[in-house]
Amino acid sequence: MTFNPDADVSDNKVQRRGGGRTAAIAGGGVVGLGAVVVLLISAFTGVDLSGLLGGGTGTQGQPQATASSEGYVKNCNTGADANKDVDCRVASTKLALNQYWTKNVKGYVEPGQVSVDVATATPCGTASNDVGPFYCPSDQTVYIDPTFFQVLKQQFGAEAGDLAQVYVVAHEYGHHIQNITGTMSKYPNNGTGPTSNGVRTELQADCYAGAFIADLTDQKDKNGVAYFKKPTEAQITDALNAAAAVGDDHIQQQSAGYTNPESWTHGSSKQRDFWFANGYKNGLGQCDTFSVATP
């Protein structure tokens, strides 16, 4: 269990949206397993994902999504509900994240958060299980299909337990912080590689997630009950493994049998592991991935 069973999470109010079936990837680029690999390399991103598939940003061939399941995540009122249901767990994590960032960023504005059901349209392209969780700067919204954690487990060897799922949500909120504080505009995309701005951006979001998890028990509901229990060492290890599982080198090795550091967009498993642990052990003040020669 990750949440305190008695915690009140009834204010989570995360929209559930989607229901459309995807048929192709934007612009007639890579499809099938190749598309999944490319998009998982780009999972947790803060930019439009469609251009990474070689098809530009046009709408021709883009998957269409409907809103047949509009509404909010249901039956999600207590920590016990969050412990039982991944949709509720992802939705409820936002309460602690918003409380944490309100304390740490002056003028903090909450992002939107959408629980994706199969697929839904966004200003940054279609959100779906294949794409993975991402933050869209255009509408300042985090999009997560909870079934992504099964992909993480089955395809990339991560256990993807409760705390690892919290890490993924926290990582996306880290991108929101980078957006509203000007980091994204100050350090725009300058290509790929282990020292690129894109990699540094992703590693900083990992560090932010680690710092948040270190302070989990400080975030409390309106009755003064902590939302989360103190993480166990096993849970921290699982979260670290989830970070490592989506390292560029690990995914490239899994899919192609070799690694190409100059093509990295998110950092190696070692880099992601290090920066998550750095945030967890040393706090937000140690998350400046842009000031070091090699992050």
Backbone torsions as a table, in degrees:
resi	resn	phi	psi	omega
1	MET	NA	139.2	179.9
2	THR	-105.9	-43.4	-179.5
3	PHE	-86.1	151.5	167.5
4	ASN	-69.7	124.8	-175.0
5	PRO	-55.9	-31.1	-176.7
6	ASP	-88.6	-1.0	-179.5
7	ALA	-65.8	141.3	178.5
8	ASP	-90.7	111.5	179.9
9	VAL	-115.3	19.2	-173.5
10	SER	-66.0	-13.4	179.8
11	ASP	-89.7	10.5	-173.8
12	ASN	-62.1	-42.9	173.7
13	LYS	42.3	56.1	175.5
14	VAL	-96.0	127.1	-179.0
15	GLN	-69.5	137.6	174.0
16	ARG	-107.6	125.3	-170.9
17	ARG	-142.4	144.1	175.2
18	GLY	137.3	-148.3	-178.6
19	GLY	113.0	-9.2	179.5
20	GLY	-81.2	155.1	177.7
21	ARG	-105.0	129.8	179.8
22	THR	-83.8	142.2	-177.4
23	ALA	-116.9	-24.6	-177.0
24	ALA	-157.4	166.9	177.6
25	ILE	-97.8	148.5	-174.0
26	ALA	-50.2	135.5	170.1
27	GLY	72.2	13.7	176.9
28	GLY	70.6	26.4	179.6
29	GLY	-80.8	-150.2	-178.3
30	VAL	-61.4	138.9	178.6
31	VAL	-127.0	173.3	176.3
32	GLY	66.6	-144.3	-175.6
33	LEU	-60.8	-37.6	178.5
34	GLY	-59.1	-39.8	179.1
35	ALA	-65.9	-40.1	178.9
36	VAL	-60.7	-44.1	-179.2
37	VAL	-63.2	-48.0	-179.7
38	VAL	-60.0	-42.9	-176.6
39	LEU	-73.8	-31.9	176.6
40	LEU	-71.1	-32.0	172.6
41	ILE	-61.4	-31.1	-179.6
42	SER	-97.0	9.2	178.3
43	ALA	-63.1	151.0	-179.5
44	PHE	71.3	22.0	-175.2
45	THR	-84.8	168.0	176.0
46	GLY	-117.2	23.4	-177.8
47	VAL	-135.1	168.6	176.8
48	ASP	-59.7	124.0	-174.6
49	LEU	-84.5	-21.9	-169.1
50	SER	-64.1	-33.9	-177.6
51	GLY	-65.5	-18.9	-178.2
52	LEU	-73.8	-8.3	-177.9
53	LEU	-100.2	11.1	173.7
54	GLY	81.1	10.8	-177.4
55	GLY	-112.8	11.2	-179.3
56	GLY	72.7	-159.2	-177.5
57	THR	-116.4	15.0	179.6
58	GLY	-68.8	168.2	-177.1
59	THR	-97.7	-11.6	-179.3
60	GLN	-62.2	128.3	179.2
61	GLY	80.8	1.2	-178.2
62	GLN	-72.2	144.1	178.0
63	PRO	-65.0	140.6	179.3
64	GLN	-99.0	139.9	-179.3
65	ALA	-125.9	143.4	178.5
66	THR	-110.6	177.9	-178.5
67	ALA	-120.3	46.4	-174.0
68	SER	-71.3	-13.9	-179.3
69	SER	-119.4	35.9	178.2
70	GLU	-55.5	144.3	178.5
71	GLY	147.5	-157.9	179.5
72	TYR	-123.4	158.3	175.6
73	VAL	-58.6	127.8	-171.9
74	LYS	-102.6	165.2	176.1
75	ASN	51.1	48.7	-174.3
76	CYS	-135.7	81.1	-173.6
77	ASN	-119.5	-24.3	-176.0
78	THR	-129.7	165.7	174.7
79	GLY	-60.3	-31.7	177.6
80	ALA	-62.7	-39.4	177.2
81	ASP	-63.6	-42.0	-179.5
82	ALA	-65.4	-34.1	178.2
83	ASN	-69.2	-26.8	-176.7
84	LYS	-90.2	-27.0	-169.0
85	ASP	-130.2	124.9	-175.8
86	VAL	-65.0	-36.8	179.2
87	ASP	-61.9	-43.9	178.3
88	CYS	-67.2	-39.1	-178.6
89	ARG	-63.0	-46.3	179.2
90	VAL	-63.9	-42.4	-179.4
91	ALA	-64.6	-42.4	-174.3
92	SER	-74.4	-23.7	178.8
93	THR	-60.2	-29.1	-179.4
94	LYS	-59.9	-31.6	-178.3
95	LEU	-61.8	-46.5	179.3
96	ALA	-70.3	-38.3	179.6
97	LEU	-63.8	-45.1	-179.9
98	ASN	-65.0	-36.6	177.4
99	GLN	-66.3	-43.7	-179.7
100	TYR	-61.7	-48.4	-175.5
101	TRP	-74.1	-27.1	173.8
102	THR	-61.5	-36.7	178.6
103	LYS	-72.5	-27.7	-169.5
104	ASN	-108.6	-13.0	179.4
105	VAL	-128.6	117.6	-179.9
106	LYS	-64.9	132.2	-179.7
107	GLY	73.0	21.7	-178.4
108	TYR	-54.2	134.6	175.7
109	VAL	-117.0	126.2	-178.1
110	GLU	-65.4	139.0	173.6
111	PRO	-79.4	164.5	168.4
112	GLY	-76.6	160.4	175.1
113	GLN	-143.6	129.2	-178.8
114	VAL	-123.1	129.8	172.3
115	SER	-89.9	112.7	-172.6
116	VAL	-83.6	128.8	175.0
117	ASP	-105.5	97.6	-178.4
118	VAL	73.3	-66.0	-179.9
119	ALA	-164.5	149.3	175.1
120	THR	-153.2	150.1	-179.5
121	ALA	-77.2	142.4	175.7
122	THR	-138.7	164.6	175.6
123	PRO	-63.1	-16.4	-179.6
124	CYS	-104.4	19.8	-177.7
125	GLY	105.0	-179.7	-177.7
126	THR	-76.5	129.7	174.4
127	ALA	-90.8	132.5	-179.2
128	SER	-160.3	174.4	176.2
129	ASN	-58.4	-40.9	-178.2
130	ASP	-62.2	-38.7	-178.5
131	VAL	-72.5	-37.7	-175.6
132	GLY	88.2	173.4	-179.1
133	PRO	-62.5	142.1	173.1
134	PHE	-155.9	161.8	176.5
135	TYR	-108.1	131.3	179.4
136	CYS	-105.2	110.5	-178.9
137	PRO	-62.5	-30.8	-175.1
138	SER	-58.7	-41.1	178.4
139	ASP	-115.2	9.5	178.2
140	GLN	50.1	53.4	-175.9
141	THR	-133.5	140.3	174.7
142	VAL	-95.0	129.9	179.7
143	TYR	-116.1	124.3	-178.7
144	ILE	-139.7	124.9	168.6
145	ASP	-95.5	112.3	-175.6
146	PRO	-57.7	-21.5	179.2
147	THR	-71.5	-9.8	176.8
148	PHE	-57.4	-30.9	-176.9
149	PHE	-67.0	-27.0	174.2
150	GLN	-69.7	-36.3	175.7
151	VAL	-63.6	-43.9	179.3
152	LEU	-58.7	-39.7	-178.9
153	LYS	-73.7	-48.0	-172.7
154	GLN	-75.8	-38.4	-173.7
155	GLN	-92.7	-27.7	-171.3
156	PHE	-127.6	12.5	168.1
157	GLY	75.0	13.5	177.2
158	ALA	-89.9	143.5	177.3
159	GLU	-67.9	-34.6	176.3
160	ALA	54.8	46.1	177.6
161	GLY	-74.9	-169.6	-172.6
162	ASP	-55.2	-49.8	-175.7
163	LEU	-71.1	-32.9	175.6
164	ALA	-61.8	-36.2	177.3
165	GLN	-67.1	-39.3	175.7
166	VAL	-62.0	-41.1	177.7
167	TYR	-57.8	-44.3	-178.5
168	VAL	-60.8	-45.4	178.5
169	VAL	-62.6	-44.2	-178.9
170	ALA	-63.0	-36.8	177.6
171	HIS	-60.5	-45.2	-179.7
172	GLU	-64.8	-37.6	176.0
173	TYR	-65.4	-29.9	175.0
174	GLY	-59.9	-38.1	176.6
175	HIS	-65.5	-35.9	176.9
176	HIS	-62.2	-42.4	177.8
177	ILE	-60.5	-43.5	178.6
178	GLN	-62.0	-34.4	-180.0
179	ASN	-70.2	-51.7	-173.1
180	ILE	-77.5	-17.6	178.1
181	THR	-96.9	-1.0	175.4
182	GLY	92.0	2.2	-179.3
183	THR	-63.7	-41.5	-178.4
184	MET	-62.2	-41.5	-179.3
185	SER	-74.7	-31.7	179.6
186	LYS	-71.4	-34.8	-178.6
187	TYR	-122.9	74.1	-177.7
188	PRO	-71.5	170.4	180.0
189	ASN	-57.6	126.1	179.0
190	ASN	-127.8	29.3	178.9
191	GLY	106.0	-160.8	-176.3
192	THR	-117.0	177.0	178.6
193	GLY	119.9	161.3	-173.1
194	PRO	-65.3	-17.2	178.0
195	THR	-113.1	12.4	-178.5
196	SER	-70.0	162.0	176.9
197	ASN	-62.4	-35.3	179.3
198	GLY	-61.2	-45.7	178.2
199	VAL	-64.4	-44.3	179.9
200	ARG	-61.2	-37.6	178.2
201	THR	-63.5	-44.3	-179.8
202	GLU	-66.8	-41.4	-178.9
203	LEU	-67.5	-34.7	176.6
204	GLN	-65.7	-38.7	176.9
205	ALA	-63.9	-35.4	174.5
206	ASP	-63.6	-42.3	179.9
207	CYS	-64.7	-42.9	176.8
208	TYR	-59.4	-40.9	179.5
209	ALA	-63.8	-41.2	178.1
210	GLY	-63.0	-41.4	179.2
211	ALA	-64.4	-40.3	177.5
212	PHE	-62.4	-47.2	-177.9
213	ILE	-63.3	-32.6	177.2
214	ALA	-63.7	-27.1	-178.5
215	ASP	-106.6	20.3	-175.5
216	LEU	-51.5	-46.6	-172.2
217	THR	-74.8	-6.4	178.4
218	ASP	-83.0	-12.4	-178.3
219	GLN	-94.1	125.1	-170.6
220	LYS	-129.3	154.2	178.4
221	ASP	-78.2	-178.1	-175.3
222	LYS	-66.7	-12.9	177.8
223	ASN	-99.5	3.6	179.4
224	GLY	84.9	10.5	178.4
225	VAL	-89.5	128.6	178.7
226	ALA	-62.3	135.5	178.6
227	TYR	-62.9	-41.2	-172.9
228	PHE	-115.3	151.5	167.5
229	LYS	-80.2	160.8	176.3
230	LYS	-64.6	129.1	-178.5
231	PRO	-63.6	144.8	174.2
232	THR	-85.7	164.6	177.3
233	GLU	-60.9	-37.4	179.1
234	ALA	-63.4	-38.9	179.0
235	GLN	-68.1	-40.6	177.3
236	ILE	-62.3	-42.7	177.5
237	THR	-60.3	-40.2	178.8
238	ASP	-64.1	-41.3	178.5
239	ALA	-64.4	-41.2	176.6
240	LEU	-62.4	-40.0	178.6
241	ASN	-64.8	-36.3	177.6
242	ALA	-64.5	-41.0	177.1
243	ALA	-62.3	-44.0	-179.4
244	ALA	-67.0	-34.0	-177.0
245	ALA	-63.8	-26.7	179.1
246	VAL	-104.7	21.3	170.4
247	GLY	-68.8	142.8	-177.7
248	ASP	-56.8	-41.6	-177.4
249	ASP	-65.6	-39.1	-179.4
250	HIS	-65.6	-44.9	-179.2
251	ILE	-66.8	-41.3	178.3
252	GLN	-64.0	-40.9	178.6
253	GLN	-63.9	-41.1	179.6
254	GLN	-64.9	-40.5	-172.5
255	SER	-91.8	-33.2	-173.9
256	ALA	-120.8	-15.1	179.0
257	GLY	86.5	4.7	176.9
258	TYR	-153.8	167.3	179.1
259	THR	-118.3	150.9	178.8
260	ASN	-134.1	89.3	-175.0
261	PRO	-54.8	-32.4	-177.5
262	GLU	-68.6	-12.5	178.3
263	SER	-99.2	0.8	-175.2
264	TRP	-65.3	141.0	177.4
265	THR	-121.7	-14.3	-174.8
266	HIS	-129.7	-9.4	179.1
267	GLY	101.9	158.3	179.8
268	SER	-75.5	167.4	176.1
269	SER	-57.9	-41.3	-179.6
270	LYS	-64.0	-43.0	178.6
271	GLN	-62.7	-45.0	-177.1
272	ARG	-66.7	-41.3	176.5
273	ASP	-59.9	-47.9	-177.2
274	PHE	-61.0	-47.7	-174.2
275	TRP	-73.1	-33.3	173.1
276	PHE	-62.5	-48.0	-179.3
277	ALA	-64.2	-34.9	179.1
278	ASN	-63.5	-44.1	177.1
279	GLY	-65.1	-40.7	-178.6
280	TYR	-64.6	-42.0	-175.5
281	LYS	-84.8	-33.7	-168.4
282	ASN	-119.0	-8.9	174.2
283	GLY	87.7	178.2	-174.1
284	LEU	-60.0	-31.1	-177.1
285	GLY	-64.0	-12.8	-178.8
286	GLN	-109.7	24.0	-175.3
287	CYS	-106.4	18.8	179.0
288	ASP	-84.2	88.6	-178.9
289	THR	-76.9	-8.0	-177.4
290	PHE	-90.9	-10.2	-176.2
291	SER	-98.5	-2.6	-179.3
292	VAL	-103.6	149.1	-177.6
293	ALA	-64.0	-45.2	179.4
294	THR	-129.3	108.9	-176.6
295	PRO	-70.5	NA	NA
